[in-house]
Amino acid sequence: MANLKLTLEEINQLLDKVASTNLGELCIEDGDFKIKICGKKVEKVVMQTATQGVAQPPVAQSIGTSVEINIPESKPEPCGNIMKSPIVGTFYAAVSPDKPPFVTVGSKVKKGDILFVIESMKLMNEIQSDFDGEILEILVDNAQGVEYNQPIMIIK
């Protein structure tokens, strides 16, 4: 958690210092809080705090500096039904390396069809579909270790 707290007045002072000293760039990081002040000419200023996730009003610009505060991006939620691993083990798309995979992206499946195998404690567990639909995406690679409840496939 970031302990660094800056007011708009303090940020404006930093902007003035960067512009008056011809400093190319100033970066301050404290945990999730990041602020980057560039001495380049920029039309608009983006300000957001990473710890609060709330947009702040733009800082008035008279000298052509910019402020950029980074917020870690969140991954978009997948659209469709998600098949998750019911156990910890190793994901296999086919029953053996010389056999074709049970399903591929675009395959039509029905509830109860075998989708993949998870090897756990030297046992091969065939995992059946909980949904009717089409395989939209396979989220893991063949022979990759998977955790309990990890998303494996998206079925639409």
N, C-alpha and C positions, 0 to 999 in steps of 0.2 A: 504494500500500500504506500502510495506516495505521501510524503510529509511536506513537500514543497508547496507553498501557497503564494501566488503572485496576484496582486491587484492589477486592474487595468492601468492605473497610474504607473506602477512599477514596470509593466510591460511597455508602456509608452516611453519611459525613461530608457529602457533597454534598446528600443527602436531608435531613439535619438542618438544614443552612444554608438550603435553599430553604424548609423549613417554618418555621424560626424568624424569617426575614426577611420572610415573607409575599410572597416573590417568586412571581409567577404561574407562570413557566416558565423553565427553563434548558435551552438546546440547545448541544451540543458536537459539532462535526463535524471529522473529520480523514480525508480520503480516503473510503474505503468505511465507516469507522467512524462511527456516529452514535449519540448518546445524548441522550434528551430526558427531563427531570425536570419533572414538573408538580406544583404544590402543591394539586391537587384531591384530593378523597376518592375513592379507588379501592380496590376489594376485593382485586384480585390484581395482581401485578407480573410483567411479561414482560421477561426479559433474554436477549438473544442477541448474540453478537459477529458483526459482519458479515464480518470478515476470517477468522475461524475457522469460522463456521457451526455452532458448538456451543452448545447451550442451557446456560445457567448456572442454578444453583439460585436460587429467588426470594429476594429480600432481605426481611428481617423488617421489618414495617411497624408502627410504633406511633403515627405522627403523620399518617397519611393522605396520604402523597405517593406518586407513582408514577414508575417508570422504564420507558422504552420505548426499545429500540434497534432501528433499522430495518435489515432485510436486503433488498437488491434482489431482487425477485421474478423467478423464471425462468418463461419461457413454457412451458406444458404441451406435450408432444410430441404431434403429430397422430396420430390412429389411422387406419391404412390405408396404401395404397401411394402414394408421393409421386412425381409426375411433375416432373422438374427440367428446367431450361433446359439444353440441350446446348451452347448458344453465347451469347455476349453480343449483345444487340440490343434490339429493341422488340417487345413482346408484342401480338399482335392476336388477338381472339377469332374474327374472321371474315376471309375473304379480301379483302373490301372493305367500306367503311362502309355501303353499301346492301344488303348481304347479311346473312342471319341468322348468328348465331354457330355454329361447328361443334358445340359442346356447351354446355349450361347445367347448373347444379346440378340433380341428379336424373336427368340423361341416362344411359342405359345405353350402355356402350362395350365393344368387343371389341379384343383385341390387334391393332394395325395400323390402327385407325380414326384419322383425322386429328382431333386435339384442338384445335390452335391453330396460328398462324403466328408465326414470329419473323423480323422483318426485320433483316438484318445486311448491311452494305455494299451496300445497295440490292438485295439478293437476298431473295426471300420464301421462307423455309424452312418447309415443312409438317412439323409435329411429330406423329408417330404415337404412339398409346398402347402402352405396354409391358405393359399389364395388361388383363384382362377385369374388368368391374365397373360401378359406378355412380359418377358424379361427386359427391363428397361436399362439396367446397369448392373454389372458385377463389380463389387467394391474391393475385392481382395484378389491377390494373385494365386495361382496354383502353387501348392506346397507351402503356403504361408501360414504361420501360426496365428490362431485366432483366440480371442478371449470369450468368456461367457457373455452373452447378450450383445456381442459386437455385430453391427450391421454387415451382412454378407451380400445381399442382392436386393434390388428394387424391382417390384413387380407392379405393372400398371394395368 
